[in-house]
Amino acid sequence: MTDEAEKPQLRPSQQLAALLGLPEPEFTEDQERAFQDWMERGETTLRETNARLQERHAA
């Protein structure tokens, strides 16, 4: 087993904080909800864009 396999998996925010030597940021429930809403809007936009591109290429 390698050392990499033994390390706990860190979230990207934890990795960035560790690289910068800073504590991981803590978010309020409202901030977390706003982030999740933003991510969902982005995913919806991406799906819509992909669908339009597929339709365009299928024609």
C-alpha positions in Angstrom: 0.0 0.0 0.0 1.4 3.4 -0.9 1.5 6.5 1.3 -1.0 8.2 -1.0 -3.6 5.4 -0.4 -3.2 5.9 3.4 -3.8 9.7 3.3 -7.4 10.8 4.0 -9.2 12.3 1.0 -9.4 16.0 1.5 -12.1 18.2 -0.1 -10.8 20.8 -2.6 -11.3 23.6 -0.1 -9.3 21.7 2.5 -6.5 21.1 0.0 -6.4 24.8 -1.0 -6.4 26.0 2.6 -3.6 23.6 3.4 -1.5 24.8 0.4 -2.0 28.4 1.5 -1.4 27.7 5.2 -4.8 29.0 6.1 -7.7 27.5 8.1 -10.5 26.0 6.0 -13.3 28.6 5.6 -16.5 27.9 7.4 -19.8 28.9 5.7 -23.1 29.9 7.2 -26.2 27.9 6.2 -27.3 30.8 4.0 -23.9 30.9 2.2 -24.0 27.2 1.7 -27.5 27.3 0.3 -26.5 30.2 -2.0 -23.5 28.2 -3.3 -25.7 25.1 -3.9 -28.2 27.3 -5.8 -25.4 28.8 -7.9 -24.1 25.3 -8.7 -27.5 24.1 -9.7 -28.0 27.1 -12.0 -24.7 26.4 -13.6 -25.5 22.7 -14.1 -28.8 23.6 -15.7 -27.1 26.1 -18.0 -24.5 23.5 -19.0 -27.2 20.8 -19.7 -29.2 23.4 -21.8 -26.1 24.4 -23.8 -25.1 20.7 -24.4 -28.6 20.0 -25.6 -28.5 22.9 -28.1 -25.1 21.8 -29.4 -26.3 18.2 -29.9 -29.4 19.4 -31.7 -27.2 21.7 -33.9 -24.8 18.9 -34.8 -27.6 16.4 -35.4 -29.2 18.7 -38.0 
